[in-house]
Amino acid sequence: MGLYLDKMTEDMAKRICKWKYPGVYKTYNMPSWKNCVDKNFGITNHKIREKEFLVLKDNNNNLCGYIRLKEDSDNVLIGVGLKPSKCGQGIGNKLMKLVLEECNNRYGNKNIRLLVRSFNKRAIRCYEKVGFKIVKTVRKNTLMGEDKFTIMEYQLKIR
């Protein structure tokens, strides 16, 4: 399956807010679009969406996932989401390779960092397969509630 990154439109962002994950993964369910707007989620802001968000599409132009790339002084912070029906199909590895390529194109050899909920062993394995290393575990408050997170980093071999 061919996959590529594309700009995220407001319509796509609204569709992503409707995705519903099963079981323990329901912690990734986003509130309604209206609640996301009320809570000022970055995905709802046109300027932030244009700068930081991309969608993952397949060759048939189907929405399969999304990424967020947010630069700070030391790192590129990434967020990743796959459409619930696409989870567990090996797409995550392809997505992460596209993420690393996009980070390299945008930010050169800057350190790449992500936070993943510690219970999500499937995602952690995916990130490790493409070269991320576990740095530490922390408790963190988010807009979706408090949870335990594993911080992972990816460093390009050439510095």
CNS distance restraints for C-alpha pairs under 8 A (distance, minus, plus):
assign (resid   1 and name CA) (resid  58 and name CA) 6.85 0.50 0.50
assign (resid   1 and name CA) (resid  59 and name CA) 7.26 0.50 0.50
assign (resid   2 and name CA) (resid  58 and name CA) 5.61 0.50 0.50
assign (resid   2 and name CA) (resid  59 and name CA) 5.45 0.50 0.50
assign (resid   3 and name CA) (resid  56 and name CA) 6.66 0.50 0.50
assign (resid   3 and name CA) (resid  57 and name CA) 5.59 0.50 0.50
assign (resid   3 and name CA) (resid  58 and name CA) 4.44 0.50 0.50
assign (resid   3 and name CA) (resid  59 and name CA) 6.22 0.50 0.50
assign (resid   3 and name CA) (resid  94 and name CA) 7.60 0.50 0.50
assign (resid   3 and name CA) (resid  95 and name CA) 7.71 0.50 0.50
assign (resid   4 and name CA) (resid  56 and name CA) 5.70 0.50 0.50
assign (resid   4 and name CA) (resid  57 and name CA) 5.50 0.50 0.50
assign (resid   4 and name CA) (resid  58 and name CA) 6.42 0.50 0.50
assign (resid   4 and name CA) (resid  59 and name CA) 7.76 0.50 0.50
assign (resid   4 and name CA) (resid  98 and name CA) 7.46 0.50 0.50
assign (resid   5 and name CA) (resid  54 and name CA) 6.13 0.50 0.50
assign (resid   5 and name CA) (resid  55 and name CA) 5.49 0.50 0.50
assign (resid   5 and name CA) (resid  56 and name CA) 4.72 0.50 0.50
assign (resid   5 and name CA) (resid  57 and name CA) 6.30 0.50 0.50
assign (resid   5 and name CA) (resid  98 and name CA) 7.43 0.50 0.50
assign (resid   6 and name CA) (resid  54 and name CA) 5.53 0.50 0.50
assign (resid   6 and name CA) (resid  55 and name CA) 5.30 0.50 0.50
assign (resid   6 and name CA) (resid  56 and name CA) 6.49 0.50 0.50
assign (resid   6 and name CA) (resid  57 and name CA) 7.20 0.50 0.50
assign (resid   7 and name CA) (resid  50 and name CA) 7.07 0.50 0.50
assign (resid   7 and name CA) (resid  53 and name CA) 7.14 0.50 0.50
assign (resid   7 and name CA) (resid  54 and name CA) 4.92 0.50 0.50
assign (resid   7 and name CA) (resid  55 and name CA) 6.11 0.50 0.50
assign (resid   8 and name CA) (resid  12 and name CA) 6.11 0.50 0.50
assign (resid   8 and name CA) (resid  13 and name CA) 6.76 0.50 0.50
assign (resid   8 and name CA) (resid  49 and name CA) 6.85 0.50 0.50
assign (resid   8 and name CA) (resid  50 and name CA) 6.99 0.50 0.50
assign (resid   8 and name CA) (resid  53 and name CA) 6.22 0.50 0.50
assign (resid   8 and name CA) (resid  54 and name CA) 5.11 0.50 0.50
assign (resid   8 and name CA) (resid  55 and name CA) 5.45 0.50 0.50
assign (resid   9 and name CA) (resid  13 and name CA) 6.32 0.50 0.50
assign (resid   9 and name CA) (resid  49 and name CA) 7.97 0.50 0.50
assign (resid  10 and name CA) (resid  14 and name CA) 6.17 0.50 0.50
assign (resid  10 and name CA) (resid  44 and name CA) 7.33 0.50 0.50
assign (resid  10 and name CA) (resid  46 and name CA) 7.56 0.50 0.50
assign (resid  11 and name CA) (resid  15 and name CA) 6.33 0.50 0.50
assign (resid  12 and name CA) (resid  16 and name CA) 6.21 0.50 0.50
assign (resid  12 and name CA) (resid  63 and name CA) 7.76 0.50 0.50
assign (resid  13 and name CA) (resid  17 and name CA) 6.36 0.50 0.50
assign (resid  13 and name CA) (resid  43 and name CA) 6.48 0.50 0.50
assign (resid  13 and name CA) (resid  44 and name CA) 7.28 0.50 0.50
assign (resid  14 and name CA) (resid  18 and name CA) 6.78 0.50 0.50
assign (resid  14 and name CA) (resid  33 and name CA) 5.98 0.50 0.50
assign (resid  15 and name CA) (resid  19 and name CA) 6.90 0.50 0.50
assign (resid  16 and name CA) (resid  83 and name CA) 7.69 0.50 0.50
assign (resid  17 and name CA) (resid  29 and name CA) 7.45 0.50 0.50
assign (resid  17 and name CA) (resid  30 and name CA) 5.27 0.50 0.50
assign (resid  17 and name CA) (resid  31 and name CA) 6.54 0.50 0.50
assign (resid  17 and name CA) (resid  32 and name CA) 6.13 0.50 0.50
assign (resid  17 and name CA) (resid  33 and name CA) 6.08 0.50 0.50
assign (resid  18 and name CA) (resid  29 and name CA) 7.85 0.50 0.50
assign (resid  18 and name CA) (resid  30 and name CA) 7.14 0.50 0.50
assign (resid  18 and name CA) (resid  31 and name CA) 7.90 0.50 0.50
assign (resid  18 and name CA) (resid  32 and name CA) 6.88 0.50 0.50
assign (resid  18 and name CA) (resid  33 and name CA) 7.99 0.50 0.50
assign (resid  19 and name CA) (resid  29 and name CA) 6.55 0.50 0.50
assign (resid  19 and name CA) (resid  30 and name CA) 7.46 0.50 0.50
assign (resid  19 and name CA) (resid  83 and name CA) 6.72 0.50 0.50
assign (resid  19 and name CA) (resid  84 and name CA) 6.73 0.50 0.50
assign (resid  20 and name CA) (resid  26 and name CA) 6.69 0.50 0.50
assign (resid  20 and name CA) (resid  28 and name CA) 7.93 0.50 0.50
assign (resid  20 and name CA) (resid  29 and name CA) 5.42 0.50 0.50
assign (resid  20 and name CA) (resid  30 and name CA) 7.92 0.50 0.50
assign (resid  20 and name CA) (resid  84 and name CA) 6.68 0.50 0.50
assign (resid  21 and name CA) (resid  25 and name CA) 5.45 0.50 0.50
assign (resid  21 and name CA) (resid  26 and name CA) 4.68 0.50 0.50
assign (resid  21 and name CA) (resid  27 and name CA) 7.85 0.50 0.50
assign (resid  21 and name CA) (resid  28 and name CA) 6.73 0.50 0.50
assign (resid  21 and name CA) (resid  29 and name CA) 6.09 0.50 0.50
assign (resid  21 and name CA) (resid  84 and name CA) 5.49 0.50 0.50
assign (resid  22 and name CA) (resid  26 and name CA) 5.37 0.50 0.50
assign (resid  22 and name CA) (resid  84 and name CA) 7.96 0.50 0.50
assign (resid  25 and name CA) (resid  29 and name CA) 7.75 0.50 0.50
assign (resid  27 and name CA) (resid 144 and name CA) 7.46 0.50 0.50
assign (resid  30 and name CA) (resid  36 and name CA) 7.67 0.50 0.50
assign (resid  30 and name CA) (resid 144 and name CA) 7.90 0.50 0.50
assign (resid  31 and name CA) (resid  35 and name CA) 5.77 0.50 0.50
assign (resid  31 and name CA) (resid  36 and name CA) 6.03 0.50 0.50
assign (resid  32 and name CA) (resid  36 and name CA) 6.19 0.50 0.50
assign (resid  33 and name CA) (resid  37 and name CA) 6.16 0.50 0.50
assign (resid  33 and name CA) (resid  44 and name CA) 7.85 0.50 0.50
assign (resid  34 and name CA) (resid  38 and name CA) 6.12 0.50 0.50
assign (resid  35 and name CA) (resid  39 and name CA) 6.02 0.50 0.50
assign (resid  36 and name CA) (resid  40 and name CA) 6.01 0.50 0.50
assign (resid  36 and name CA) (resid  41 and name CA) 5.29 0.50 0.50
assign (resid  36 and name CA) (resid  44 and name CA) 6.78 0.50 0.50
assign (resid  37 and name CA) (resid  41 and name CA) 6.17 0.50 0.50
assign (resid  37 and name CA) (resid  44 and name CA) 5.74 0.50 0.50
assign (resid  39 and name CA) (resid 143 and name CA) 7.98 0.50 0.50
assign (resid  40 and name CA) (resid  44 and name CA) 6.89 0.50 0.50
assign (resid  40 and name CA) (resid  45 and name CA) 7.53 0.50 0.50
assign (resid  41 and name CA) (resid  45 and name CA) 7.27 0.50 0.50
assign (resid  42 and name CA) (resid  48 and name CA) 5.88 0.50 0.50
assign (resid  42 and name CA) (resid  49 and name CA) 6.54 0.50 0.50
assign (resid  43 and name CA) (resid  48 and name CA) 6.94 0.50 0.50
assign (resid  43 and name CA) (resid  49 and name CA) 5.31 0.50 0.50
assign (resid  43 and name CA) (resid  53 and name CA) 7.37 0.50 0.50
assign (resid  44 and name CA) (resid  49 and name CA) 6.97 0.50 0.50
assign (resid  45 and name CA) (resid  49 and name CA) 5.84 0.50 0.50
assign (resid  46 and name CA) (resid  50 and name CA) 6.01 0.50 0.50
assign (resid  47 and name CA) (resid  51 and name CA) 6.24 0.50 0.50
assign (resid  48 and name CA) (resid  52 and name CA) 5.73 0.50 0.50
assign (resid  48 and name CA) (resid  53 and name CA) 7.45 0.50 0.50
assign (resid  49 and name CA) (resid  53 and name CA) 4.97 0.50 0.50
assign (resid  49 and name CA) (resid  54 and name CA) 7.89 0.50 0.50
assign (resid  50 and name CA) (resid  54 and name CA) 7.96 0.50 0.50
assign (resid  52 and name CA) (resid  68 and name CA) 5.26 0.50 0.50
assign (resid  52 and name CA) (resid  69 and name CA) 4.99 0.50 0.50
assign (resid  52 and name CA) (resid  70 and name CA) 5.89 0.50 0.50
assign (resid  53 and name CA) (resid  66 and name CA) 7.12 0.50 0.50
assign (resid  53 and name CA) (resid  67 and name CA) 5.68 0.50 0.50
assign (resid  53 and name CA) (resid  68 and name CA) 4.48 0.50 0.50
assign (resid  53 and name CA) (resid  69 and name CA) 6.47 0.50 0.50
assign (resid  54 and name CA) (resid  66 and name CA) 5.64 0.50 0.50
assign (resid  54 and name CA) (resid  67 and name CA) 5.37 0.50 0.50
assign (resid  54 and name CA) (resid  68 and name CA) 6.53 0.50 0.50
assign (resid  55 and name CA) (resid  63 and name CA) 6.97 0.50 0.50
assign (resid  55 and name CA) (resid  64 and name CA) 7.52 0.50 0.50
assign (resid  55 and name CA) (resid  65 and name CA) 5.73 0.50 0.50
assign (resid  55 and name CA) (resid  66 and name CA) 4.04 0.50 0.50
assign (resid  55 and name CA) (resid  67 and name CA) 6.22 0.50 0.50
assign (resid  56 and name CA) (resid  63 and name CA) 6.09 0.50 0.50
assign (resid  56 and name CA) (resid  64 and name CA) 5.34 0.50 0.50
assign (resid  56 and name CA) (resid  65 and name CA) 4.74 0.50 0.50
assign (resid  56 and name CA) (resid  66 and name CA) 5.29 0.50 0.50
assign (resid  56 and name CA) (resid  67 and name CA) 7.62 0.50 0.50
assign (resid  56 and name CA) (resid  95 and name CA) 7.42 0.50 0.50
assign (resid  57 and name CA) (resid  61 and name CA) 5.43 0.50 0.50
assign (resid  57 and name CA) (resid  62 and name CA) 5.24 0.50 0.50
assign (resid  57 and name CA) (resid  63 and name CA) 4.73 0.50 0.50
assign (resid  57 and name CA) (resid  64 and name CA) 5.29 0.50 0.50
assign (resid  57 and name CA) (resid  65 and name CA) 7.06 0.50 0.50
assign (resid  58 and name CA) (resid  62 and name CA) 5.46 0.50 0.50
assign (resid  58 and name CA) (resid  63 and name CA) 6.97 0.50 0.50
assign (resid  58 and name CA) (resid  64 and name CA) 6.81 0.50 0.50
assign (resid  63 and name CA) (resid  83 and name CA) 7.70 0.50 0.50
assign (resid  64 and name CA) (resid  82 and name CA) 6.04 0.50 0.50
assign (resid  64 and name CA) (resid  83 and name CA) 5.28 0.50 0.50
assign (resid  64 and name CA) (resid  86 and name CA) 6.70 0.50 0.50
assign (resid  65 and name CA) (resid  80 and name CA) 7.58 0.50 0.50
assign (resid  65 and name CA) (resid  81 and name CA) 5.37 0.50 0.50
assign (resid  65 and name CA) (resid  82 and name CA) 4.05 0.50 0.50
assign (resid  65 and name CA) (resid  83 and name CA) 5.19 0.50 0.50
assign (resid  66 and name CA) (resid  80 and name CA) 5.95 0.50 0.50
assign (resid  66 and name CA) (resid  81 and name CA) 5.28 0.50 0.50
assign (resid  66 and name CA) (resid  82 and name CA) 6.50 0.50 0.50
assign (resid  67 and name CA) (resid  78 and name CA) 6.98 0.50 0.50
assign (resid  67 and name CA) (resid  79 and name CA) 5.46 0.50 0.50
assign (resid  67 and name CA) (resid  80 and name CA) 4.50 0.50 0.50
assign (resid  67 and name CA) (resid  81 and name CA) 6.34 0.50 0.50
assign (resid  67 and name CA) (resid  99 and name CA) 7.55 0.50 0.50
assign (resid  68 and name CA) (resid  77 and name CA) 7.89 0.50 0.50
assign (resid  68 and name CA) (resid  78 and name CA) 5.44 0.50 0.50
assign (resid  68 and name CA) (resid  79 and name CA) 4.85 0.50 0.50
assign (resid  68 and name CA) (resid  80 and name CA) 6.49 0.50 0.50
assign (resid  69 and name CA) (resid  76 and name CA) 6.42 0.50 0.50
assign (resid  69 and name CA) (resid  77 and name CA) 5.79 0.50 0.50
assign (resid  69 and name CA) (resid  78 and name CA) 4.74 0.50 0.50
assign (resid  69 and name CA) (resid  79 and name CA) 6.70 0.50 0.50
assign (resid  69 and name CA) (resid 103 and name CA) 7.67 0.50 0.50
assign (resid  70 and name CA) (resid  76 and name CA) 5.60 0.50 0.50
assign (resid  70 and name CA) (resid  77 and name CA) 5.00 0.50 0.50
assign (resid  70 and name CA) (resid  78 and name CA) 6.33 0.50 0.50
assign (resid  71 and name CA) (resid  75 and name CA) 5.98 0.50 0.50
assign (resid  71 and name CA) (resid  76 and name CA) 4.36 0.50 0.50
assign (resid  71 and name CA) (resid  77 and name CA) 6.00 0.50 0.50
assign (resid  72 and name CA) (resid  76 and name CA) 6.26 0.50 0.50
assign (resid  72 and name CA) (resid  77 and name CA) 7.45 0.50 0.50
assign (resid  74 and name CA) (resid 110 and name CA) 7.43 0.50 0.50
assign (resid  74 and name CA) (resid 111 and name CA) 7.00 0.50 0.50
assign (resid  75 and name CA) (resid 110 and name CA) 6.11 0.50 0.50
assign (resid  75 and name CA) (resid 111 and name CA) 4.94 0.50 0.50
assign (resid  75 and name CA) (resid 112 and name CA) 5.51 0.50 0.50
assign (resid  75 and name CA) (resid 113 and name CA) 6.34 0.50 0.50
assign (resid  76 and name CA) (resid 103 and name CA) 7.53 0.50 0.50
assign (resid  76 and name CA) (resid 107 and name CA) 7.72 0.50 0.50
assign (resid  76 and name CA) (resid 110 and name CA) 6.79 0.50 0.50
assign (resid  76 and name CA) (resid 111 and name CA) 6.27 0.50 0.50
assign (resid  76 and name CA) (resid 112 and name CA) 4.78 0.50 0.50
assign (resid  76 and name CA) (resid 113 and name CA) 6.04 0.50 0.50
assign (resid  77 and name CA) (resid 112 and name CA) 6.09 0.50 0.50
assign (resid  77 and name CA) (resid 113 and name CA) 4.95 0.50 0.50
assign (resid  77 and name CA) (resid 114 and name CA) 5.62 0.50 0.50
assign (resid  78 and name CA) (resid 112 and name CA) 7.23 0.50 0.50
assign (resid  78 and name CA) (resid 113 and name CA) 6.30 0.50 0.50
assign (resid  78 and name CA) (resid 114 and name CA) 5.26 0.50 0.50
assign (resid  78 and name CA) (resid 115 and name CA) 7.98 0.50 0.50
assign (resid  79 and name CA) (resid 114 and name CA) 6.56 0.50 0.50
assign (resid  79 and name CA) (resid 115 and name CA) 7.68 0.50 0.50
assign (resid  82 and name CA) (resid  86 and name CA) 6.28 0.50 0.50
assign (resid  82 and name CA) (resid  87 and name CA) 6.23 0.50 0.50
assign (resid  82 and name CA) (resid  92 and name CA) 7.43 0.50 0.50
assign (resid  83 and name CA) (resid  87 and name CA) 6.71 0.50 0.50
assign (resid  86 and name CA) (resid  91 and name CA) 7.05 0.50 0.50
assign (resid  87 and name CA) (resid  91 and name CA) 7.30 0.50 0.50
assign (resid  87 and name CA) (resid  92 and name CA) 7.54 0.50 0.50
assign (resid  88 and name CA) (resid  92 and name CA) 7.94 0.50 0.50
assign (resid  90 and name CA) (resid  94 and name CA) 7.30 0.50 0.50
assign (resid  91 and name CA) (resid  95 and name CA) 6.11 0.50 0.50
assign (resid  92 and name CA) (resid  96 and name CA) 6.05 0.50 0.50
assign (resid  92 and name CA) (resid 123 and name CA) 7.89 0.50 0.50
assign (resid  92 and name CA) (resid 126 and name CA) 6.50 0.50 0.50
assign (resid  93 and name CA) (resid  97 and name CA) 6.36 0.50 0.50
assign (resid  93 and name CA) (resid 126 and name CA) 5.96 0.50 0.50
assign (resid  93 and name CA) (resid 127 and name CA) 7.57 0.50 0.50
assign (resid  93 and name CA) (resid 129 and name CA) 7.48 0.50 0.50
assign (resid  93 and name CA) (resid 130 and name CA) 6.97 0.50 0.50
assign (resid  94 and name CA) (resid  98 and name CA) 6.43 0.50 0.50
assign (resid  95 and name CA) (resid  99 and name CA) 6.17 0.50 0.50
assign (resid  96 and name CA) (resid 100 and name CA) 6.15 0.50 0.50
assign (resid  96 and name CA) (resid 127 and name CA) 7.27 0.50 0.50
assign (resid  96 and name CA) (resid 130 and name CA) 7.02 0.50 0.50
assign (resid  97 and name CA) (resid 101 and name CA) 6.20 0.50 0.50
assign (resid  97 and name CA) (resid 130 and name CA) 7.02 0.50 0.50
assign (resid  98 and name CA) (resid 102 and name CA) 6.08 0.50 0.50
assign (resid  99 and name CA) (resid 103 and name CA) 6.08 0.50 0.50
assign (resid 100 and name CA) (resid 104 and name CA) 6.12 0.50 0.50
assign (resid 101 and name CA) (resid 105 and name CA) 6.20 0.50 0.50
assign (resid 102 and name CA) (resid 106 and name CA) 6.10 0.50 0.50
assign (resid 103 and name CA) (resid 107 and name CA) 5.52 0.50 0.50
assign (resid 103 and name CA) (resid 108 and name CA) 6.97 0.50 0.50
assign (resid 103 and name CA) (resid 112 and name CA) 7.81 0.50 0.50
assign (resid 104 and name CA) (resid 108 and name CA) 4.54 0.50 0.50
assign (resid 104 and name CA) (resid 109 and name CA) 6.07 0.50 0.50
assign (resid 104 and name CA) (resid 110 and name CA) 7.73 0.50 0.50
assign (resid 109 and name CA) (resid 155 and name CA) 7.59 0.50 0.50
assign (resid 109 and name CA) (resid 156 and name CA) 6.01 0.50 0.50
assign (resid 109 and name CA) (resid 158 and name CA) 7.48 0.50 0.50
assign (resid 109 and name CA) (resid 159 and name CA) 6.71 0.50 0.50
assign (resid 110 and name CA) (resid 155 and name CA) 7.56 0.50 0.50
assign (resid 110 and name CA) (resid 156 and name CA) 7.86 0.50 0.50
assign (resid 111 and name CA) (resid 153 and name CA) 7.07 0.50 0.50
assign (resid 111 and name CA) (resid 154 and name CA) 6.24 0.50 0.50
assign (resid 111 and name CA) (resid 155 and name CA) 5.28 0.50 0.50
assign (resid 111 and name CA) (resid 156 and name CA) 7.37 0.50 0.50
assign (resid 112 and name CA) (resid 153 and name CA) 5.58 0.50 0.50
assign (resid 112 and name CA) (resid 154 and name CA) 5.09 0.50 0.50
assign (resid 112 and name CA) (resid 155 and name CA) 6.50 0.50 0.50
assign (resid 113 and name CA) (resid 151 and name CA) 7.15 0.50 0.50
assign (resid 113 and name CA) (resid 152 and name CA) 5.71 0.50 0.50
assign (resid 113 and name CA) (resid 153 and name CA) 4.41 0.50 0.50
assign (resid 113 and name CA) (resid 154 and name CA) 6.38 0.50 0.50
assign (resid 114 and name CA) (resid 151 and name CA) 5.86 0.50 0.50
assign (resid 114 and name CA) (resid 152 and name CA) 5.38 0.50 0.50
assign (resid 114 and name CA) (resid 153 and name CA) 6.49 0.50 0.50
assign (resid 115 and name CA) (resid 149 and name CA) 5.97 0.50 0.50
assign (resid 115 and name CA) (resid 150 and name CA) 5.63 0.50 0.50
assign (resid 115 and name CA) (resid 151 and name CA) 4.61 0.50 0.50
assign (resid 115 and name CA) (resid 152 and name CA) 6.31 0.50 0.50
assign (resid 116 and name CA) (resid 120 and name CA) 7.04 0.50 0.50
assign (resid 116 and name CA) (resid 123 and name CA) 7.54 0.50 0.50
assign (resid 116 and name CA) (resid 124 and name CA) 7.20 0.50 0.50
assign (resid 116 and name CA) (resid 149 and name CA) 5.37 0.50 0.50
assign (resid 116 and name CA) (resid 150 and name CA) 5.33 0.50 0.50
assign (resid 116 and name CA) (resid 151 and name CA) 6.61 0.50 0.50
assign (resid 116 and name CA) (resid 152 and name CA) 7.85 0.50 0.50
assign (resid 117 and name CA) (resid 147 and name CA) 6.93 0.50 0.50
assign (resid 117 and name CA) (resid 148 and name CA) 5.93 0.50 0.50
assign (resid 117 and name CA) (resid 149 and name CA) 4.35 0.50 0.50
assign (resid 117 and name CA) (resid 150 and name CA) 6.12 0.50 0.50
assign (resid 118 and name CA) (resid 137 and name CA) 7.61 0.50 0.50
assign (resid 118 and name CA) (resid 148 and name CA) 5.75 0.50 0.50
assign (resid 118 and name CA) (resid 149 and name CA) 4.83 0.50 0.50
assign (resid 118 and name CA) (resid 150 and name CA) 5.16 0.50 0.50
assign (resid 120 and name CA) (resid 124 and name CA) 6.40 0.50 0.50
assign (resid 121 and name CA) (resid 125 and name CA) 6.06 0.50 0.50
assign (resid 122 and name CA) (resid 126 and name CA) 6.37 0.50 0.50
assign (resid 123 and name CA) (resid 127 and name CA) 6.23 0.50 0.50
assign (resid 124 and name CA) (resid 128 and name CA) 6.15 0.50 0.50
assign (resid 125 and name CA) (resid 129 and name CA) 6.17 0.50 0.50
assign (resid 126 and name CA) (resid 130 and name CA) 6.90 0.50 0.50
assign (resid 127 and name CA) (resid 131 and name CA) 6.61 0.50 0.50
assign (resid 127 and name CA) (resid 132 and name CA) 5.40 0.50 0.50
assign (resid 128 and name CA) (resid 132 and name CA) 4.71 0.50 0.50
assign (resid 128 and name CA) (resid 133 and name CA) 6.18 0.50 0.50
assign (resid 131 and name CA) (resid 154 and name CA) 6.20 0.50 0.50
assign (resid 132 and name CA) (resid 152 and name CA) 5.91 0.50 0.50
assign (resid 132 and name CA) (resid 153 and name CA) 5.19 0.50 0.50
assign (resid 132 and name CA) (resid 154 and name CA) 4.53 0.50 0.50
assign (resid 132 and name CA) (resid 155 and name CA) 7.75 0.50 0.50
assign (resid 133 and name CA) (resid 152 and name CA) 5.27 0.50 0.50
assign (resid 133 and name CA) (resid 153 and name CA) 5.38 0.50 0.50
assign (resid 133 and name CA) (resid 154 and name CA) 6.42 0.50 0.50
assign (resid 134 and name CA) (resid 150 and name CA) 6.85 0.50 0.50
assign (resid 134 and name CA) (resid 151 and name CA) 6.00 0.50 0.50
assign (resid 134 and name CA) (resid 152 and name CA) 4.39 0.50 0.50
assign (resid 134 and name CA) (resid 153 and name CA) 6.60 0.50 0.50
assign (resid 135 and name CA) (resid 150 and name CA) 7.50 0.50 0.50
assign (resid 135 and name CA) (resid 151 and name CA) 5.52 0.50 0.50
assign (resid 135 and name CA) (resid 152 and name CA) 5.35 0.50 0.50
assign (resid 135 and name CA) (resid 153 and name CA) 6.71 0.50 0.50
assign (resid 136 and name CA) (resid 150 and name CA) 5.92 0.50 0.50
assign (resid 136 and name CA) (resid 151 and name CA) 5.41 0.50 0.50
assign (resid 136 and name CA) (resid 152 and name CA) 7.38 0.50 0.50
assign (resid 137 and name CA) (resid 148 and name CA) 6.94 0.50 0.50
assign (resid 137 and name CA) (resid 149 and name CA) 5.52 0.50 0.50
assign (resid 137 and name CA) (resid 150 and name CA) 4.39 0.50 0.50
assign (resid 137 and name CA) (resid 151 and name CA) 5.96 0.50 0.50
assign (resid 138 and name CA) (resid 148 and name CA) 5.71 0.50 0.50
assign (resid 138 and name CA) (resid 149 and name CA) 5.32 0.50 0.50
assign (resid 138 and name CA) (resid 150 and name CA) 6.52 0.50 0.50
assign (resid 138 and name CA) (resid 151 and name CA) 7.56 0.50 0.50
assign (resid 139 and name CA) (resid 146 and name CA) 6.97 0.50 0.50
assign (resid 139 and name CA) (resid 147 and name CA) 5.63 0.50 0.50
assign (resid 139 and name CA) (resid 148 and name CA) 4.38 0.50 0.50
assign (resid 139 and name CA) (resid 149 and name CA) 6.01 0.50 0.50
assign (resid 140 and name CA) (resid 146 and name CA) 5.47 0.50 0.50
assign (resid 140 and name CA) (resid 147 and name CA) 5.68 0.50 0.50
assign (resid 140 and name CA) (resid 148 and name CA) 6.34 0.50 0.50
assign (resid 140 and name CA) (resid 149 and name CA) 6.88 0.50 0.50
assign (resid 141 and name CA) (resid 145 and name CA) 5.63 0.50 0.50
assign (resid 141 and name CA) (resid 146 and name CA) 4.12 0.50 0.50
assign (resid 141 and name CA) (resid 147 and name CA) 6.64 0.50 0.50
assign (resid 142 and name CA) (resid 146 and name CA) 5.83 0.50 0.50
assign (resid 142 and name CA) (resid 147 and name CA) 7.89 0.50 0.50
